Amino acid sequence: MKSAQITEILNKDKIDNDTWNQILPIVYNQLKVIARKVKHGHKQDQNLNTTSLVHEAYMKMQNHQGLNVQGTKHFYRLAAMAMRQILVDTARSNLRVKRKKDDETDRQLELHLEINYQVTSPQEIIDIDKALVNLENLDPRLAEIVVYHFYGGYTFEQIGEMLDLSKRTIIRDWKKAKAFIFSQLG
């Protein structure tokens, strides 16, 4: 099935379970690519593997009543946001378990939010999410770029296509967003 057919399916007023079951085999490989990129950048506790992340994100979208998907690009944006929420929720859960086991002092964050980023702890994911919420309140487009790149694993060129902006603008906005997040992290 081609992208145009997927878009046609996704543009239906109501997407029922049969439709979701029809879409999954078509988008599964692309969701796996996104999840691999996300997992590569988040070297935290590996309880949530790539397949689990794909399935959890897909179920989250499928179970959301009244989800209005406006085409293939919008579908993948929603998938990236669902993966972000799942990673943050998992990090919070892991952090609660860790805090129950040890009552250790907070360590200094060593976050390298570069093009090749690696987050190594649940606390870092939570701190980044808080900074991202603050950025979203200040400049939603900058926050959206962070979500697509950091959580969705999209390249700057792909993000530019999704947002109808040049790659150069996306890189410039990424640098602004990164500076803001660093300032929030302390």
C-alpha positions in Angstrom: 0.0 0.0 0.0 1.4 3.4 -0.9 1.7 6.5 1.1 -1.3 8.1 -0.6 -3.5 5.1 0.3 -2.3 5.3 4.0 -3.1 9.0 4.0 -6.6 8.2 2.7 -7.2 5.6 5.4 -5.9 8.0 8.1 -8.0 10.9 6.9 -11.2 9.0 7.6 -13.5 10.8 10.1 -13.4 7.8 12.5 -10.6 5.3 12.6 -12.0 2.0 14.0 -10.1 -1.1 15.2 -10.2 -2.7 11.8 -8.6 0.3 10.2 -5.9 0.4 12.9 -5.2 -3.3 12.2 -5.0 -2.5 8.5 -2.5 0.3 9.1 -0.1 -1.4 11.5 1.6 -3.8 9.0 2.1 -0.8 6.6 3.7 1.6 9.1 5.4 -1.0 11.4 8.8 -0.8 9.7 8.9 3.0 9.8 7.8 3.0 13.4 10.7 0.5 14.2 13.1 2.9 12.5 11.9 5.8 14.6 12.0 3.6 17.8 15.6 2.4 17.0 16.7 6.0 16.7 15.0 6.9 20.0 16.4 3.9 21.8 19.9 4.6 20.5 19.7 8.1 22.0 18.4 6.9 25.4 20.8 4.5 26.9 18.9 4.3 30.2 17.5 1.1 31.7 16.8 -1.2 28.7 13.6 -2.6 30.1 11.7 -1.1 27.2 13.0 -2.6 23.9 12.4 -1.2 20.4 9.5 -3.6 19.7 7.9 -2.8 23.0 8.2 1.0 22.3 6.6 0.6 18.9 3.7 -1.5 20.2 3.1 0.8 23.2 3.2 3.9 21.0 0.8 2.3 18.5 -1.6 1.1 21.3 -1.5 4.6 22.9 -2.6 6.1 19.6 -5.1 3.4 18.9 -6.7 3.7 22.3 -7.0 7.5 22.1 -10.6 8.1 21.5 -11.3 10.8 18.9 -7.8 10.9 17.6 -7.9 13.0 14.4 -5.0 11.9 12.2 -4.4 14.2 9.3 -2.3 12.2 6.9 0.9 10.1 7.1 3.2 12.9 8.3 0.9 13.8 11.1 0.6 10.1 12.0 4.4 9.8 12.4 4.5 13.1 14.4 1.9 11.6 16.8 4.0 8.4 17.0 7.1 10.4 18.0 5.1 12.3 20.7 3.6 9.0 22.0 7.2 7.6 22.2 8.3 10.6 24.1 5.4 10.2 26.6 6.2 6.5 27.0 9.9 7.1 27.6 9.2 9.9 30.2 6.6 7.7 32.0 9.1 4.8 32.0 11.8 7.0 33.3 9.6 8.3 36.1 8.7 4.8 37.0 12.3 3.7 37.0 13.3 6.7 39.1 10.6 5.9 41.7 12.0 2.4 42.0 15.5 3.7 42.2 14.7 6.2 44.9 13.0 3.5 46.9 16.2 1.4 46.7 18.7 4.1 47.4 18.4 7.4 49.1 21.3 8.8 47.2 21.9 12.5 46.5 21.1 14.0 43.2 24.2 13.9 40.9 25.3 16.5 38.5 23.6 16.1 35.1 26.0 15.2 32.3 23.7 15.8 29.4 25.1 16.0 25.9 22.2 17.2 23.8 24.2 17.2 20.6 23.4 15.8 17.2 24.5 12.4 18.5 23.0 12.6 22.0 22.9 9.9 24.7 20.8 10.2 27.8 22.0 7.8 30.5 19.5 8.1 33.4 15.8 8.3 34.0 16.4 11.6 35.9 17.9 13.1 32.8 14.8 12.2 30.7 12.5 13.8 33.3 14.7 16.9 33.6 14.7 17.3 29.8 11.0 16.8 29.7 10.5 19.6 32.2 12.8 21.9 30.2 10.9 20.9 27.1 7.5 21.9 28.7 9.0 25.3 29.6 10.3 25.7 26.0 6.9 24.7 24.7 5.3 27.6 26.7 7.9 30.0 25.4 8.1 28.9 21.7 6.1 25.9 20.6 7.9 25.5 17.3 11.3 25.1 19.0 9.8 22.5 21.3 8.3 20.7 18.3 11.7 20.5 16.7 13.2 19.0 19.8 10.4 16.4 20.0 10.9 15.4 16.4 14.7 15.3 16.5 15.4 14.1 20.1 12.4 11.8 20.5 11.4 11.0 17.0 14.9 10.6 15.6 14.1 12.7 12.5 16.9 14.5 10.6 16.9 18.2 10.3 16.0 17.9 6.7 13.0 15.6 7.5 11.8 18.1 10.2 12.1 20.9 7.7 9.9 19.0 5.3 7.3 18.4 8.0 7.2 22.0 9.1 7.6 23.5 5.7 10.9 25.2 6.7 14.4 25.1 5.4 17.0 22.8 6.9 19.0 25.8 7.8 16.1 27.3 9.8 15.6 24.0 11.6 19.3 23.9 12.5 19.2 27.5 13.7 16.1 26.7 15.8 17.6 23.5 17.1 20.6 25.5 18.4 18.2 28.0 20.1 16.2 25.1 21.7 19.4 23.3 22.8 20.7 26.5 24.5 17.4 27.0 26.2 17.3 23.4 27.5 20.9 23.6 28.7 20.0 26.8 30.6 17.0 25.0 32.2 19.2 22.1 33.2 21.5 24.3 35.1 
